[in-house]
Amino acid sequence: MSDEIRIIGGRWRSRRLRFVPVAGLRPTPDRVRETLFNWLQSDIPQARVLDLFSGSGALGFEAASRGASTVILVERDRRQAEQLRANVQRLEAGDVVQVQARDVLQWLAETPVQTVDVVFLDPPYHQNLAAQTAAQLQQSGWLRPGQWIYAETEVGTWAWPATWRCHRETRAGLVCGRLFEVMDQPVTSG
């Protein structure tokens, strides 16, 4: 059994991709993706993108469709990872999109740091994974000033790193999407 997402822009616009409907998976809605990619429209072409907790791959495939040079999808559910690989083959996107069937926190800790321009962080809700992953990104050296991080979490606050400046925010129902810019110094409020 599988469901579908639709790529909304770029070279694969309107292409439908399948995903395995596992518990807790919530692909980023079209409207939220459109808003996000409008925010990042000048930053995606030729960008190196890291899509953590990729699930359906909606964000990563959208970035690849819009001209990202490299997209790494990290997804621990084996069935979902296999479906992501099938979608890579279907789009003939193997030169751009890589799939890592791994636990995100372990992968970040064990994988040599690669320079990336954009990070998508969309973890399962109510498990404190956004804060844990943000801390792991910081500790492992994945972050640098000027980098963009889009975090999609349940509505409410969470402890993001002090060097992340919230640039934009959108809400759709119980979902809050925040676009952060990594700064070289802690951000002061007020």
C-alpha positions in Angstrom: 0.0 0.0 0.0 1.3 3.5 -0.8 0.2 7.1 -1.1 1.5 9.9 -3.3 2.9 13.3 -3.2 3.1 15.8 -6.1 6.2 17.8 -6.9 4.9 21.4 -7.3 7.7 23.2 -9.1 10.8 22.8 -11.3 11.7 20.3 -13.9 9.6 17.5 -12.4 6.6 19.8 -11.7 3.3 17.8 -11.4 5.1 14.4 -11.2 3.6 12.1 -8.6 5.8 10.1 -6.3 4.8 7.2 -4.1 5.6 6.9 -0.4 4.8 4.2 2.2 2.1 5.5 4.6 3.8 4.7 8.0 2.5 5.8 11.4 3.4 9.4 12.1 4.4 10.3 8.6 3.0 13.7 7.5 4.3 14.9 4.1 4.7 18.7 4.0 1.5 20.1 2.4 1.7 21.7 -1.0 0.9 25.1 0.3 3.7 25.0 3.0 6.2 23.7 0.4 5.2 26.5 -2.0 5.8 29.1 0.7 9.1 27.5 1.8 10.5 27.3 -1.8 9.4 30.9 -2.5 11.5 31.9 0.6 14.5 29.9 -0.7 14.0 30.4 -4.5 17.4 32.1 -5.0 19.2 29.7 -2.6 18.2 26.3 -4.0 19.8 26.3 -7.5 23.1 24.5 -7.2 22.7 24.1 -3.4 23.8 21.0 -1.5 20.7 19.9 0.5 20.4 17.6 3.5 16.9 16.3 4.2 16.7 14.7 7.6 13.8 12.5 8.6 12.9 12.7 4.9 9.8 10.4 5.1 8.1 10.9 1.7 11.0 12.9 0.4 8.7 15.8 -0.5 11.2 18.5 0.5 14.3 16.8 -0.9 12.7 15.9 -4.2 11.2 19.4 -4.5 14.7 20.9 -4.0 16.2 18.5 -6.6 13.4 19.5 -9.0 14.3 23.2 -8.5 18.0 22.7 -9.3 19.8 21.6 -6.2 23.1 20.0 -7.1 23.0 17.4 -4.4 20.3 16.1 -2.1 20.9 13.6 0.7 17.7 12.0 2.0 18.2 10.4 5.5 15.4 8.1 6.5 15.6 5.2 9.0 12.4 3.3 8.0 13.7 0.7 5.6 10.5 0.4 3.5 10.3 4.1 3.1 14.0 4.3 2.2 13.4 1.6 -0.5 10.5 3.7 -1.8 12.7 6.8 -1.9 15.2 4.8 -3.9 12.5 3.7 -6.3 11.5 7.4 -6.7 15.1 8.3 -7.5 15.2 5.7 -10.2 11.8 6.8 -11.6 13.0 10.4 -11.9 16.4 9.2 -13.1 17.8 11.5 -10.4 20.7 9.2 -9.2 23.2 11.9 -10.1 21.6 14.4 -7.7 19.7 12.4 -5.0 21.2 10.0 -2.5 19.3 7.9 0.0 20.7 6.9 3.4 18.7 4.3 5.2 19.9 5.3 8.7 18.9 6.7 12.0 19.4 10.5 11.6 21.2 11.1 14.9 23.6 8.1 14.4 24.2 9.1 10.8 25.1 12.7 11.7 27.5 11.5 14.4 29.2 8.9 12.2 29.3 10.6 8.8 32.1 13.0 7.9 30.8 16.5 7.7 30.0 17.6 4.2 29.4 21.2 3.3 25.7 21.8 2.7 23.8 25.0 2.1 20.3 24.0 3.2 19.1 21.5 5.9 15.5 20.3 6.1 14.6 19.1 9.6 11.1 17.5 9.8 11.2 14.9 12.6 8.4 12.8 14.1 6.4 14.9 16.6 6.4 14.6 20.4 9.8 12.9 20.6 12.1 16.0 21.2 13.9 15.1 18.0 14.1 18.6 16.6 16.1 19.8 19.6 18.2 16.7 19.7 19.0 16.9 16.0 19.8 20.6 16.2 22.2 19.9 19.0 23.8 17.0 17.0 24.2 19.3 14.0 25.9 21.8 16.2 28.2 19.3 18.0 29.2 17.4 14.9 30.2 20.6 13.0 27.5 20.4 10.2 26.5 24.1 10.7 28.2 27.2 9.4 27.2 30.9 9.2 24.9 31.8 6.3 23.4 28.3 6.1 19.6 27.9 6.0 17.7 25.4 8.1 14.0 24.7 7.7 12.5 23.0 10.7 8.9 21.7 10.6 7.6 20.8 14.1 4.4 20.8 16.0 3.1 24.2 17.0 4.9 25.5 20.1 8.4 26.3 21.0 11.5 24.2 21.2 15.1 24.9 22.2 16.9 25.7 18.9 20.5 26.7 19.1 21.4 30.3 20.1 23.1 30.9 16.8 20.0 30.2 14.8 18.0 33.3 13.8 14.4 32.7 12.9 14.1 34.4 9.6 10.5 33.4 8.6 7.7 31.3 10.1 4.5 29.8 8.7 1.7 27.8 10.3 -0.8 25.3 8.9 -3.1 23.7 11.5 -0.9 22.0 14.1 2.3 22.4 12.0 4.8 25.2 12.4 7.5 25.7 9.8 10.4 28.0 10.7 13.2 29.0 8.4 16.4 29.7 10.3 19.7 31.3 9.2 22.8 30.1 11.0 24.7 33.1 12.5 28.3 33.3 13.6 27.3 34.7 17.0 24.4 33.9 19.4 21.3 35.8 18.5 19.9 38.2 21.1 16.2 38.8 21.3 14.5 42.2 21.8 
